[in-house]
Amino acid sequence: MLFFVNKPEEGILDRIALIGGDEDKALLLVGDAVTFGTAYWEEKLEDLDVEDVYALKDAVDARNIELSDNCETVDYGEVVDLLLGSDEKVVSL
């Protein structure tokens, strides 16, 4: 299940746990939500069994933040591929 996240609200992580349940989870972070890709949030995301974390490169660059090693930057083309190029359920939060 791919979660498309654009707000850096901590309560969103609780919703991801609730909605995602035992399914494989991935996050696609855009806008201010790219802060979830930093080392500060890494352990919390691991506890939620989030396997993949993607952050929009333009959003990361605009905020001048350093991502954890577990977070992969993607460009707009890759965002489209993630959202439309697979059979995974997409949940926008």
HTML snippet that shows the backbone in 3Dmol.js (N, CA, C, O; Angstrom):
<script src="https://3Dmol.org/build/3Dmol-min.js"></script>
<div id="view" style="width:600px;height:400px;position:relative"></div>
<script>
const pdb = `
ATOM      1  N   MET A   1       0.844  -1.156   0.000  1.00  0.00           N
ATOM      2  CA  MET A   1       0.000   0.000   0.000  1.00  0.00           C
ATOM      3  C   MET A   1       0.903   1.237   0.000  1.00  0.00           C
ATOM      4  O   MET A   1       1.819   1.349   0.814  1.00  0.00           O
ATOM      5  N   LEU A   2       0.633   2.153  -0.916  1.00  0.00           N
ATOM      6  CA  LEU A   2       1.423   3.377  -1.027  1.00  0.00           C
ATOM      7  C   LEU A   2       0.646   4.532  -0.415  1.00  0.00           C
ATOM      8  O   LEU A   2      -0.485   4.813  -0.810  1.00  0.00           O
ATOM      9  N   PHE A   3       1.265   5.198   0.552  1.00  0.00           N
ATOM     10  CA  PHE A   3       0.658   6.357   1.197  1.00  0.00           C
ATOM     11  C   PHE A   3       1.282   7.628   0.629  1.00  0.00           C
ATOM     12  O   PHE A   3       2.490   7.837   0.734  1.00  0.00           O
ATOM     13  N   PHE A   4       0.457   8.464   0.032  1.00  0.00           N
ATOM     14  CA  PHE A   4       0.866   9.751  -0.534  1.00  0.00           C
ATOM     15  C   PHE A   4       0.620  10.796   0.549  1.00  0.00           C
ATOM     16  O   PHE A   4      -0.527  11.081   0.896  1.00  0.00           O
ATOM     17  N   VAL A   5       1.697  11.363   1.081  1.00  0.00           N
ATOM     18  CA  VAL A   5       1.595  12.248   2.248  1.00  0.00           C
ATOM     19  C   VAL A   5       2.145  13.627   1.890  1.00  0.00           C
ATOM     20  O   VAL A   5       3.243  13.750   1.347  1.00  0.00           O
ATOM     21  N   ASN A   6       1.353  14.675   2.207  1.00  0.00           N
ATOM     22  CA  ASN A   6       1.810  16.032   1.907  1.00  0.00           C
ATOM     23  C   ASN A   6       1.812  16.955   3.119  1.00  0.00           C
ATOM     24  O   ASN A   6       2.111  18.142   2.986  1.00  0.00           O
ATOM     25  N   LYS A   7       1.482  16.431   4.303  1.00  0.00           N
ATOM     26  CA  LYS A   7       1.478  17.247   5.523  1.00  0.00           C
ATOM     27  C   LYS A   7       2.317  16.567   6.592  1.00  0.00           C
ATOM     28  O   LYS A   7       2.254  15.348   6.746  1.00  0.00           O
ATOM     29  N   PRO A   8       3.099  17.340   7.329  1.00  0.00           N
ATOM     30  CA  PRO A   8       3.977  16.746   8.346  1.00  0.00           C
ATOM     31  C   PRO A   8       3.313  16.618   9.716  1.00  0.00           C
ATOM     32  O   PRO A   8       3.918  16.964  10.731  1.00  0.00           O
ATOM     33  N   GLU A   9       2.091  16.132   9.752  1.00  0.00           N
ATOM     34  CA  GLU A   9       1.383  15.992  11.020  1.00  0.00           C
ATOM     35  C   GLU A   9       1.639  14.605  11.595  1.00  0.00           C
ATOM     36  O   GLU A   9       1.466  13.599  10.908  1.00  0.00           O
ATOM     37  N   GLU A  10       2.053  14.555  12.862  1.00  0.00           N
ATOM     38  CA  GLU A  10       2.404  13.278  13.481  1.00  0.00           C
ATOM     39  C   GLU A  10       1.219  12.316  13.518  1.00  0.00           C
ATOM     40  O   GLU A  10       1.415  11.102  13.458  1.00  0.00           O
ATOM     41  N   GLY A  11      -0.004  12.832  13.616  1.00  0.00           N
ATOM     42  CA  GLY A  11      -1.185  11.987  13.639  1.00  0.00           C
ATOM     43  C   GLY A  11      -1.367  11.179  12.370  1.00  0.00           C
ATOM     44  O   GLY A  11      -2.048  10.154  12.379  1.00  0.00           O
ATOM     45  N   ILE A  12      -0.775  11.622  11.292  1.00  0.00           N
ATOM     46  CA  ILE A  12      -0.841  10.883  10.033  1.00  0.00           C
ATOM     47  C   ILE A  12      -0.197   9.508  10.185  1.00  0.00           C
ATOM     48  O   ILE A  12      -0.646   8.537   9.576  1.00  0.00           O
ATOM     49  N   LEU A  13       0.845   9.428  10.988  1.00  0.00           N
ATOM     50  CA  LEU A  13       1.525   8.150  11.185  1.00  0.00           C
ATOM     51  C   LEU A  13       0.598   7.148  11.860  1.00  0.00           C
ATOM     52  O   LEU A  13       0.633   5.957  11.550  1.00  0.00           O
ATOM     53  N   ASP A  14      -0.229   7.628  12.783  1.00  0.00           N
ATOM     54  CA  ASP A  14      -1.211   6.736  13.417  1.00  0.00           C
ATOM     55  C   ASP A  14      -2.223   6.227  12.395  1.00  0.00           C
ATOM     56  O   ASP A  14      -2.625   5.065  12.438  1.00  0.00           O
ATOM     57  N   ARG A  15      -2.631   7.094  11.485  1.00  0.00           N
ATOM     58  CA  ARG A  15      -3.572   6.677  10.444  1.00  0.00           C
ATOM     59  C   ARG A  15      -2.945   5.674   9.492  1.00  0.00           C
ATOM     60  O   ARG A  15      -3.618   4.757   9.021  1.00  0.00           O
ATOM     61  N   ILE A  16      -1.662   5.843   9.205  1.00  0.00           N
ATOM     62  CA  ILE A  16      -0.962   4.883   8.351  1.00  0.00           C
ATOM     63  C   ILE A  16      -0.959   3.506   9.014  1.00  0.00           C
ATOM     64  O   ILE A  16      -1.195   2.495   8.353  1.00  0.00           O
ATOM     65  N   ALA A  17      -0.694   3.470  10.309  1.00  0.00           N
ATOM     66  CA  ALA A  17      -0.695   2.196  11.038  1.00  0.00           C
ATOM     67  C   ALA A  17      -2.077   1.568  11.022  1.00  0.00           C
ATOM     68  O   ALA A  17      -2.210   0.358  10.837  1.00  0.00           O
ATOM     69  N   LEU A  18      -3.103   2.379  11.215  1.00  0.00           N
ATOM     70  CA  LEU A  18      -4.473   1.880  11.259  1.00  0.00           C
ATOM     71  C   LEU A  18      -4.935   1.375   9.899  1.00  0.00           C
ATOM     72  O   LEU A  18      -5.472   0.272   9.792  1.00  0.00           O
ATOM     73  N   ILE A  19      -4.730   2.167   8.875  1.00  0.00           N
ATOM     74  CA  ILE A  19      -5.190   1.812   7.525  1.00  0.00           C
ATOM     75  C   ILE A  19      -4.341   0.698   6.928  1.00  0.00           C
ATOM     76  O   ILE A  19      -4.863  -0.224   6.301  1.00  0.00           O
ATOM     77  N   GLY A  20      -3.031   0.788   7.127  1.00  0.00           N
ATOM     78  CA  GLY A  20      -2.113  -0.168   6.511  1.00  0.00           C
ATOM     79  C   GLY A  20      -2.133  -1.544   7.141  1.00  0.00           C
ATOM     80  O   GLY A  20      -1.870  -2.545   6.475  1.00  0.00           O
ATOM     81  N   GLY A  21      -2.445  -1.593   8.428  1.00  0.00           N
ATOM     82  CA  GLY A  21      -2.489  -2.884   9.109  1.00  0.00           C
ATOM     83  C   GLY A  21      -1.229  -3.698   8.884  1.00  0.00           C
ATOM     84  O   GLY A  21      -0.118  -3.212   9.096  1.00  0.00           O
ATOM     85  N   ASP A  22      -1.406  -4.940   8.452  1.00  0.00           N
ATOM     86  CA  ASP A  22      -0.283  -5.850   8.228  1.00  0.00           C
ATOM     87  C   ASP A  22       0.248  -5.805   6.798  1.00  0.00           C
ATOM     88  O   ASP A  22       1.187  -6.531   6.470  1.00  0.00           O
ATOM     89  N   GLU A  23      -0.331  -4.970   5.947  1.00  0.00           N
ATOM     90  CA  GLU A  23       0.121  -4.898   4.557  1.00  0.00           C
ATOM     91  C   GLU A  23       1.488  -4.231   4.462  1.00  0.00           C
ATOM     92  O   GLU A  23       1.899  -3.494   5.358  1.00  0.00           O
ATOM     93  N   ASP A  24       2.189  -4.504   3.357  1.00  0.00           N
ATOM     94  CA  ASP A  24       3.430  -3.800   3.074  1.00  0.00           C
ATOM     95  C   ASP A  24       3.102  -2.329   2.862  1.00  0.00           C
ATOM     96  O   ASP A  24       2.135  -1.987   2.182  1.00  0.00           O
ATOM     97  N   LYS A  25       3.924  -1.458   3.458  1.00  0.00           N
ATOM     98  CA  LYS A  25       3.646  -0.032   3.376  1.00  0.00           C
ATOM     99  C   LYS A  25       4.830   0.708   2.756  1.00  0.00           C
ATOM    100  O   LYS A  25       5.991   0.383   3.002  1.00  0.00           O
ATOM    101  N   ALA A  26       4.501   1.708   1.948  1.00  0.00           N
ATOM    102  CA  ALA A  26       5.502   2.609   1.395  1.00  0.00           C
ATOM    103  C   ALA A  26       4.951   4.025   1.521  1.00  0.00           C
ATOM    104  O   ALA A  26       3.739   4.234   1.464  1.00  0.00           O
ATOM    105  N   LEU A  27       5.845   4.995   1.692  1.00  0.00           N
ATOM    106  CA  LEU A  27       5.441   6.393   1.780  1.00  0.00           C
ATOM    107  C   LEU A  27       6.012   7.159   0.607  1.00  0.00           C
ATOM    108  O   LEU A  27       7.171   6.981   0.233  1.00  0.00           O
ATOM    109  N   LEU A  28       5.183   8.014   0.033  1.00  0.00           N
ATOM    110  CA  LEU A  28       5.619   8.977  -0.976  1.00  0.00           C
ATOM    111  C   LEU A  28       5.393  10.345  -0.371  1.00  0.00           C
ATOM    112  O   LEU A  28       4.252  10.778  -0.204  1.00  0.00           O
ATOM    113  N   LEU A  29       6.477  11.027  -0.041  1.00  0.00           N
ATOM    114  CA  LEU A  29       6.423  12.295   0.672  1.00  0.00           C
ATOM    115  C   LEU A  29       6.609  13.468  -0.290  1.00  0.00           C
ATOM    116  O   LEU A  29       7.548  13.494  -1.086  1.00  0.00           O
ATOM    117  N   VAL A  30       5.704  14.429  -0.200  1.00  0.00           N
ATOM    118  CA  VAL A  30       5.793  15.650  -1.008  1.00  0.00           C
ATOM    119  C   VAL A  30       5.546  16.841  -0.088  1.00  0.00           C
ATOM    120  O   VAL A  30       5.085  16.677   1.042  1.00  0.00           O
ATOM    121  N   GLY A  31       5.853  18.030  -0.575  1.00  0.00           N
ATOM    122  CA  GLY A  31       5.625  19.237   0.220  1.00  0.00           C
ATOM    123  C   GLY A  31       6.350  19.165   1.551  1.00  0.00           C
ATOM    124  O   GLY A  31       7.448  18.617   1.650  1.00  0.00           O
ATOM    125  N   ASP A  32       5.715  19.729   2.576  1.00  0.00           N
ATOM    126  CA  ASP A  32       6.331  19.750   3.900  1.00  0.00           C
ATOM    127  C   ASP A  32       6.481  18.369   4.518  1.00  0.00           C
ATOM    128  O   ASP A  32       7.248  18.204   5.467  1.00  0.00           O
ATOM    129  N   ALA A  33       5.767  17.374   4.004  1.00  0.00           N
ATOM    130  CA  ALA A  33       5.854  16.019   4.556  1.00  0.00           C
ATOM    131  C   ALA A  33       7.218  15.375   4.335  1.00  0.00           C
ATOM    132  O   ALA A  33       7.500  14.335   4.929  1.00  0.00           O
ATOM    133  N   VAL A  34       8.064  15.957   3.507  1.00  0.00           N
ATOM    134  CA  VAL A  34       9.393  15.373   3.304  1.00  0.00           C
ATOM    135  C   VAL A  34      10.187  15.324   4.604  1.00  0.00           C
ATOM    136  O   VAL A  34      11.181  14.604   4.691  1.00  0.00           O
ATOM    137  N   THR A  35       9.767  16.073   5.606  1.00  0.00           N
ATOM    138  CA  THR A  35      10.453  16.019   6.895  1.00  0.00           C
ATOM    139  C   THR A  35      10.346  14.632   7.528  1.00  0.00           C
ATOM    140  O   THR A  35      11.181  14.273   8.359  1.00  0.00           O
ATOM    141  N   PHE A  36       9.326  13.841   7.148  1.00  0.00           N
ATOM    142  CA  PHE A  36       9.226  12.468   7.641  1.00  0.00           C
ATOM    143  C   PHE A  36      10.355  11.595   7.093  1.00  0.00           C
ATOM    144  O   PHE A  36      10.554  10.481   7.576  1.00  0.00           O
ATOM    145  N   GLY A  37      11.078  12.066   6.120  1.00  0.00           N
ATOM    146  CA  GLY A  37      12.188  11.315   5.548  1.00  0.00           C
ATOM    147  C   GLY A  37      13.512  11.524   6.257  1.00  0.00           C
ATOM    148  O   GLY A  37      14.530  10.963   5.852  1.00  0.00           O
ATOM    149  N   THR A  38      13.508  12.330   7.316  1.00  0.00           N
ATOM    150  CA  THR A  38      14.748  12.600   8.051  1.00  0.00           C
ATOM    151  C   THR A  38      15.031  11.496   9.066  1.00  0.00           C
ATOM    152  O   THR A  38      14.164  10.679   9.376  1.00  0.00           O
ATOM    153  N   ALA A  39      16.250  11.489   9.572  1.00  0.00           N
ATOM    154  CA  ALA A  39      16.673  10.464  10.538  1.00  0.00           C
ATOM    155  C   ALA A  39      15.813  10.498  11.807  1.00  0.00           C
ATOM    156  O   ALA A  39      15.635   9.469  12.458  1.00  0.00           O
ATOM    157  N   TYR A  40      15.285  11.658  12.160  1.00  0.00           N
ATOM    158  CA  TYR A  40      14.455  11.794  13.360  1.00  0.00           C
ATOM    159  C   TYR A  40      13.265  10.829  13.326  1.00  0.00           C
ATOM    160  O   TYR A  40      12.897  10.272  14.360  1.00  0.00           O
ATOM    161  N   TRP A  41      12.666  10.626  12.161  1.00  0.00           N
ATOM    162  CA  TRP A  41      11.461   9.796  12.023  1.00  0.00           C
ATOM    163  C   TRP A  41      11.766   8.362  11.621  1.00  0.00           C
ATOM    164  O   TRP A  41      10.853   7.538  11.564  1.00  0.00           O
ATOM    165  N   GLU A  42      13.002   8.048  11.345  1.00  0.00           N
ATOM    166  CA  GLU A  42      13.367   6.736  10.802  1.00  0.00           C
ATOM    167  C   GLU A  42      12.900   5.576  11.687  1.00  0.00           C
ATOM    168  O   GLU A  42      12.309   4.624  11.180  1.00  0.00           O
ATOM    169  N   GLU A  43      13.149   5.636  12.976  1.00  0.00           N
ATOM    170  CA  GLU A  43      12.771   4.544  13.869  1.00  0.00           C
ATOM    171  C   GLU A  43      11.250   4.391  13.955  1.00  0.00           C
ATOM    172  O   GLU A  43      10.738   3.272  13.970  1.00  0.00           O
ATOM    173  N   LYS A  44      10.543   5.497  14.011  1.00  0.00           N
ATOM    174  CA  LYS A  44       9.079   5.446  14.078  1.00  0.00           C
ATOM    175  C   LYS A  44       8.513   4.774  12.819  1.00  0.00           C
ATOM    176  O   LYS A  44       7.590   3.965  12.912  1.00  0.00           O
ATOM    177  N   LEU A  45       9.059   5.106  11.651  1.00  0.00           N
ATOM    178  CA  LEU A  45       8.592   4.488  10.409  1.00  0.00           C
ATOM    179  C   LEU A  45       8.916   3.000  10.379  1.00  0.00           C
ATOM    180  O   LEU A  45       8.124   2.205   9.873  1.00  0.00           O
ATOM    181  N   GLU A  46      10.058   2.620  10.908  1.00  0.00           N
ATOM    182  CA  GLU A  46      10.408   1.200  10.985  1.00  0.00           C
ATOM    183  C   GLU A  46       9.434   0.468  11.903  1.00  0.00           C
ATOM    184  O   GLU A  46       9.036  -0.659  11.608  1.00  0.00           O
ATOM    185  N   ASP A  47       9.049   1.096  13.007  1.00  0.00           N
ATOM    186  CA  ASP A  47       8.080   0.494  13.925  1.00  0.00           C
ATOM    187  C   ASP A  47       6.722   0.281  13.260  1.00  0.00           C
ATOM    188  O   ASP A  47       5.977  -0.622  13.639  1.00  0.00           O
ATOM    189  N   LEU A  48       6.401   1.114  12.266  1.00  0.00           N
ATOM    190  CA  LEU A  48       5.142   0.988  11.525  1.00  0.00           C
ATOM    191  C   LEU A  48       5.256  -0.005  10.372  1.00  0.00           C
ATOM    192  O   LEU A  48       4.300  -0.204   9.622  1.00  0.00           O
ATOM    193  N   ASP A  49       6.427  -0.627  10.231  1.00  0.00           N
ATOM    194  CA  ASP A  49       6.704  -1.563   9.136  1.00  0.00           C
ATOM    195  C   ASP A  49       6.631  -0.901   7.766  1.00  0.00           C
ATOM    196  O   ASP A  49       6.201  -1.520   6.792  1.00  0.00           O
ATOM    197  N   VAL A  50       7.049   0.344   7.695  1.00  0.00           N
ATOM    198  CA  VAL A  50       7.149   1.031   6.407  1.00  0.00           C
ATOM    199  C   VAL A  50       8.425   0.542   5.741  1.00  0.00           C
ATOM    200  O   VAL A  50       9.523   0.699   6.275  1.00  0.00           O
ATOM    201  N   GLU A  51       8.259  -0.055   4.560  1.00  0.00           N
ATOM    202  CA  GLU A  51       9.410  -0.645   3.885  1.00  0.00           C
ATOM    203  C   GLU A  51      10.168   0.345   3.010  1.00  0.00           C
ATOM    204  O   GLU A  51      11.399   0.344   2.989  1.00  0.00           O
ATOM    205  N   ASP A  52       9.436   1.191   2.289  1.00  0.00           N
ATOM    206  CA  ASP A  52      10.070   2.133   1.368  1.00  0.00           C
ATOM    207  C   ASP A  52       9.585   3.543   1.655  1.00  0.00           C
ATOM    208  O   ASP A  52       8.402   3.767   1.912  1.00  0.00           O
ATOM    209  N   VAL A  53      10.519   4.497   1.608  1.00  0.00           N
ATOM    210  CA  VAL A  53      10.179   5.904   1.793  1.00  0.00           C
ATOM    211  C   VAL A  53      10.774   6.675   0.625  1.00  0.00           C
ATOM    212  O   VAL A  53      11.976   6.611   0.366  1.00  0.00           O
ATOM    213  N   TYR A  54       9.911   7.407  -0.075  1.00  0.00           N
ATOM    214  CA  TYR A  54      10.321   8.219  -1.216  1.00  0.00           C
ATOM    215  C   TYR A  54       9.982   9.676  -0.904  1.00  0.00           C
ATOM    216  O   TYR A  54       8.926   9.966  -0.342  1.00  0.00           O
ATOM    217  N   ALA A  55      10.869  10.576  -1.266  1.00  0.00           N
ATOM    218  CA  ALA A  55      10.641  12.005  -1.055  1.00  0.00           C
ATOM    219  C   ALA A  55      10.891  12.748  -2.357  1.00  0.00           C
ATOM    220  O   ALA A  55      11.871  12.487  -3.056  1.00  0.00           O
ATOM    221  N   LEU A  56      10.002  13.672  -2.675  1.00  0.00           N
ATOM    222  CA  LEU A  56      10.141  14.473  -3.893  1.00  0.00           C
ATOM    223  C   LEU A  56      11.380  15.349  -3.774  1.00  0.00           C
ATOM    224  O   LEU A  56      11.491  16.156  -2.850  1.00  0.00           O
ATOM    225  N   LYS A  57      12.306  15.190  -4.706  1.00  0.00           N
ATOM    226  CA  LYS A  57      13.591  15.886  -4.658  1.00  0.00           C
ATOM    227  C   LYS A  57      13.431  17.399  -4.606  1.00  0.00           C
ATOM    228  O   LYS A  57      14.133  18.061  -3.842  1.00  0.00           O
ATOM    229  N   ASP A  58      12.521  17.963  -5.401  1.00  0.00           N
ATOM    230  CA  ASP A  58      12.328  19.413  -5.398  1.00  0.00           C
ATOM    231  C   ASP A  58      11.890  19.919  -4.025  1.00  0.00           C
ATOM    232  O   ASP A  58      12.320  20.989  -3.595  1.00  0.00           O
ATOM    233  N   ALA A  59      11.047  19.165  -3.340  1.00  0.00           N
ATOM    234  CA  ALA A  59      10.584  19.558  -2.010  1.00  0.00           C
ATOM    235  C   ALA A  59      11.721  19.475  -0.991  1.00  0.00           C
ATOM    236  O   ALA A  59      11.837  20.330  -0.113  1.00  0.00           O
ATOM    237  N   VAL A  60      12.548  18.456  -1.109  1.00  0.00           N
ATOM    238  CA  VAL A  60      13.696  18.308  -0.213  1.00  0.00           C
ATOM    239  C   VAL A  60      14.678  19.451  -0.423  1.00  0.00           C
ATOM    240  O   VAL A  60      15.153  20.055   0.539  1.00  0.00           O
ATOM    241  N   ASP A  61      14.981  19.745  -1.685  1.00  0.00           N
ATOM    242  CA  ASP A  61      15.924  20.822  -2.004  1.00  0.00           C
ATOM    243  C   ASP A  61      15.400  22.176  -1.535  1.00  0.00           C
ATOM    244  O   ASP A  61      16.166  22.993  -1.023  1.00  0.00           O
ATOM    245  N   ALA A  62      14.117  22.417  -1.705  1.00  0.00           N
ATOM    246  CA  ALA A  62      13.521  23.697  -1.302  1.00  0.00           C
ATOM    247  C   ALA A  62      13.601  23.910   0.204  1.00  0.00           C
ATOM    248  O   ALA A  62      13.669  25.047   0.672  1.00  0.00           O
ATOM    249  N   ARG A  63      13.592  22.818   0.960  1.00  0.00           N
ATOM    250  CA  ARG A  63      13.619  22.916   2.418  1.00  0.00           C
ATOM    251  C   ARG A  63      15.017  22.711   2.983  1.00  0.00           C
ATOM    252  O   ARG A  63      15.232  22.860   4.186  1.00  0.00           O
ATOM    253  N   ASN A  64      15.962  22.373   2.122  1.00  0.00           N
ATOM    254  CA  ASN A  64      17.360  22.202   2.505  1.00  0.00           C
ATOM    255  C   ASN A  64      17.508  21.282   3.723  1.00  0.00           C
ATOM    256  O   ASN A  64      18.149  21.633   4.713  1.00  0.00           O
ATOM    257  N   ILE A  65      16.897  20.094   3.621  1.00  0.00           N
ATOM    258  CA  ILE A  65      16.983  19.138   4.720  1.00  0.00           C
ATOM    259  C   ILE A  65      17.797  17.930   4.289  1.00  0.00           C
ATOM    260  O   ILE A  65      17.938  17.646   3.100  1.00  0.00           O
ATOM    261  N   GLU A  66      18.324  17.233   5.271  1.00  0.00           N
ATOM    262  CA  GLU A  66      19.092  16.025   5.013  1.00  0.00           C
ATOM    263  C   GLU A  66      18.218  14.815   5.332  1.00  0.00           C
ATOM    264  O   GLU A  66      17.697  14.687   6.440  1.00  0.00           O
ATOM    265  N   LEU A  67      18.069  13.944   4.364  1.00  0.00           N
ATOM    266  CA  LEU A  67      17.241  12.752   4.528  1.00  0.00           C
ATOM    267  C   LEU A  67      18.043  11.612   5.137  1.00  0.00           C
ATOM    268  O   LEU A  67      19.272  11.594   5.063  1.00  0.00           O
ATOM    269  N   SER A  68      17.339  10.663   5.738  1.00  0.00           N
ATOM    270  CA  SER A  68      18.001   9.463   6.251  1.00  0.00           C
ATOM    271  C   SER A  68      18.441   8.609   5.066  1.00  0.00           C
ATOM    272  O   SER A  68      17.996   8.816   3.937  1.00  0.00           O
ATOM    273  N   ASP A  69      19.305   7.665   5.335  1.00  0.00           N
ATOM    274  CA  ASP A  69      19.801   6.778   4.286  1.00  0.00           C
ATOM    275  C   ASP A  69      18.700   5.875   3.738  1.00  0.00           C
ATOM    276  O   ASP A  69      18.825   5.345   2.634  1.00  0.00           O
ATOM    277  N   ASN A  70      17.625   5.698   4.502  1.00  0.00           N
ATOM    278  CA  ASN A  70      16.522   4.829   4.078  1.00  0.00           C
ATOM    279  C   ASN A  70      15.509   5.543   3.193  1.00  0.00           C
ATOM    280  O   ASN A  70      14.549   4.920   2.739  1.00  0.00           O
ATOM    281  N   CYS A  71      15.697   6.814   2.941  1.00  0.00           N
ATOM    282  CA  CYS A  71      14.754   7.592   2.142  1.00  0.00           C
ATOM    283  C   CYS A  71      15.367   7.882   0.769  1.00  0.00           C
ATOM    284  O   CYS A  71      16.491   8.373   0.665  1.00  0.00           O
ATOM    285  N   GLU A  72      14.617   7.571  -0.258  1.00  0.00           N
ATOM    286  CA  GLU A  72      15.080   7.752  -1.635  1.00  0.00           C
ATOM    287  C   GLU A  72      14.404   8.983  -2.242  1.00  0.00           C
ATOM    288  O   GLU A  72      13.189   9.146  -2.129  1.00  0.00           O
ATOM    289  N   THR A  73      15.189   9.845  -2.884  1.00  0.00           N
ATOM    290  CA  THR A  73      14.585  10.997  -3.558  1.00  0.00           C
ATOM    291  C   THR A  73      14.106  10.577  -4.945  1.00  0.00           C
ATOM    292  O   THR A  73      14.718   9.741  -5.609  1.00  0.00           O
ATOM    293  N   VAL A  74      13.001  11.179  -5.359  1.00  0.00           N
ATOM    294  CA  VAL A  74      12.413  10.901  -6.669  1.00  0.00           C
ATOM    295  C   VAL A  74      12.047  12.214  -7.346  1.00  0.00           C
ATOM    296  O   VAL A  74      11.772  13.216  -6.687  1.00  0.00           O
ATOM    297  N   ASP A  75      12.050  12.189  -8.681  1.00  0.00           N
ATOM    298  CA  ASP A  75      11.618  13.364  -9.429  1.00  0.00           C
ATOM    299  C   ASP A  75      10.145  13.197  -9.812  1.00  0.00           C
ATOM    300  O   ASP A  75       9.520  12.192  -9.474  1.00  0.00           O
ATOM    301  N   TYR A  76       9.600  14.181 -10.515  1.00  0.00           N
ATOM    302  CA  TYR A  76       8.170  14.142 -10.840  1.00  0.00           C
ATOM    303  C   TYR A  76       7.782  12.934 -11.696  1.00  0.00           C
ATOM    304  O   TYR A  76       6.709  12.361 -11.509  1.00  0.00           O
ATOM    305  N   GLY A  77       8.637  12.553 -12.619  1.00  0.00           N
ATOM    306  CA  GLY A  77       8.362  11.384 -13.454  1.00  0.00           C
ATOM    307  C   GLY A  77       8.261  10.110 -12.630  1.00  0.00           C
ATOM    308  O   GLY A  77       7.397   9.266 -12.864  1.00  0.00           O
ATOM    309  N   GLU A  78       9.161   9.989 -11.661  1.00  0.00           N
ATOM    310  CA  GLU A  78       9.135   8.816 -10.786  1.00  0.00           C
ATOM    311  C   GLU A  78       7.912   8.832  -9.863  1.00  0.00           C
ATOM    312  O   GLU A  78       7.382   7.777  -9.514  1.00  0.00           O
ATOM    313  N   VAL A  79       7.463  10.034  -9.469  1.00  0.00           N
ATOM    314  CA  VAL A  79       6.236  10.147  -8.676  1.00  0.00           C
ATOM    315  C   VAL A  79       5.057   9.595  -9.466  1.00  0.00           C
ATOM    316  O   VAL A  79       4.243   8.836  -8.938  1.00  0.00           O
ATOM    317  N   VAL A  80       4.973   9.981 -10.730  1.00  0.00           N
ATOM    318  CA  VAL A  80       3.893   9.486 -11.588  1.00  0.00           C
ATOM    319  C   VAL A  80       3.970   7.968 -11.703  1.00  0.00           C
ATOM    320  O   VAL A  80       2.948   7.285 -11.620  1.00  0.00           O
ATOM    321  N   ASP A  81       5.167   7.440 -11.893  1.00  0.00           N
ATOM    322  CA  ASP A  81       5.328   5.985 -11.990  1.00  0.00           C
ATOM    323  C   ASP A  81       4.886   5.285 -10.707  1.00  0.00           C
ATOM    324  O   ASP A  81       4.240   4.238 -10.763  1.00  0.00           O
ATOM    325  N   LEU A  82       5.230   5.855  -9.555  1.00  0.00           N
ATOM    326  CA  LEU A  82       4.839   5.255  -8.286  1.00  0.00           C
ATOM    327  C   LEU A  82       3.320   5.282  -8.103  1.00  0.00           C
ATOM    328  O   LEU A  82       2.727   4.311  -7.635  1.00  0.00           O
ATOM    329  N   LEU A  83       2.700   6.401  -8.476  1.00  0.00           N
ATOM    330  CA  LEU A  83       1.262   6.549  -8.275  1.00  0.00           C
ATOM    331  C   LEU A  83       0.433   5.769  -9.285  1.00  0.00           C
ATOM    332  O   LEU A  83      -0.615   5.222  -8.941  1.00  0.00           O
ATOM    333  N   LEU A  84       0.895   5.717 -10.523  1.00  0.00           N
ATOM    334  CA  LEU A  84       0.080   5.133 -11.586  1.00  0.00           C
ATOM    335  C   LEU A  84       0.638   3.860 -12.193  1.00  0.00           C
ATOM    336  O   LEU A  84      -0.057   3.172 -12.941  1.00  0.00           O
ATOM    337  N   GLY A  85       1.881   3.540 -11.881  1.00  0.00           N
ATOM    338  CA  GLY A  85       2.546   2.445 -12.567  1.00  0.00           C
ATOM    339  C   GLY A  85       2.512   1.104 -11.872  1.00  0.00           C
ATOM    340  O   GLY A  85       3.195   0.172 -12.295  1.00  0.00           O
ATOM    341  N   SER A  86       1.733   0.988 -10.821  1.00  0.00           N
ATOM    342  CA  SER A  86       1.683  -0.315 -10.150  1.00  0.00           C
ATOM    343  C   SER A  86       0.247  -0.646  -9.769  1.00  0.00           C
ATOM    344  O   SER A  86      -0.660   0.174  -9.905  1.00  0.00           O
ATOM    345  N   ASP A  87       0.072  -1.863  -9.291  1.00  0.00           N
ATOM    346  CA  ASP A  87      -1.251  -2.312  -8.870  1.00  0.00           C
ATOM    347  C   ASP A  87      -1.511  -2.045  -7.391  1.00  0.00           C
ATOM    348  O   ASP A  87      -2.542  -2.453  -6.856  1.00  0.00           O
ATOM    349  N   GLU A  88      -0.581  -1.363  -6.730  1.00  0.00           N
ATOM    350  CA  GLU A  88      -0.740  -1.089  -5.304  1.00  0.00           C
ATOM    351  C   GLU A  88      -1.860  -0.100  -5.055  1.00  0.00           C
ATOM    352  O   GLU A  88      -2.125   0.782  -5.872  1.00  0.00           O
ATOM    353  N   LYS A  89      -2.517  -0.261  -3.913  1.00  0.00           N
ATOM    354  CA  LYS A  89      -3.502   0.714  -3.477  1.00  0.00           C
ATOM    355  C   LYS A  89      -2.756   1.988  -3.111  1.00  0.00           C
ATOM    356  O   LYS A  89      -1.675   1.932  -2.526  1.00  0.00           O
ATOM    357  N   VAL A  90      -3.337   3.149  -3.458  1.00  0.00           N
ATOM    358  CA  VAL A  90      -2.757   4.439  -3.100  1.00  0.00           C
ATOM    359  C   VAL A  90      -3.730   5.140  -2.167  1.00  0.00           C
ATOM    360  O   VAL A  90      -4.916   5.278  -2.468  1.00  0.00           O
ATOM    361  N   VAL A  91      -3.207   5.580  -1.030  1.00  0.00           N
ATOM    362  CA  VAL A  91      -4.005   6.303  -0.046  1.00  0.00           C
ATOM    363  C   VAL A  91      -3.378   7.684   0.123  1.00  0.00           C
ATOM    364  O   VAL A  91      -2.192   7.797   0.434  1.00  0.00           O
ATOM    365  N   SER A  92      -4.165   8.720  -0.078  1.00  0.00           N
ATOM    366  CA  SER A  92      -3.688  10.090   0.069  1.00  0.00           C
ATOM    367  C   SER A  92      -4.038  10.599   1.461  1.00  0.00           C
ATOM    368  O   SER A  92      -5.203  10.590   1.859  1.00  0.00           O
ATOM    369  N   LEU A  93      -3.027  11.043   2.197  1.00  0.00           N
ATOM    370  CA  LEU A  93      -3.241  11.585   3.538  1.00  0.00           C
ATOM    371  C   LEU A  93      -2.688  12.996   3.628  1.00  0.00           C
ATOM    372  O   LEU A  93      -2.772  13.626   4.682  1.00  0.00           O
TER     373      LEU A  93
END
`;
const viewer = $3Dmol.createViewer("view");
viewer.addModel(pdb, "pdb");
viewer.setStyle({}, {cartoon: {color: "spectrum"}});
viewer.zoomTo();
viewer.render();
</script>
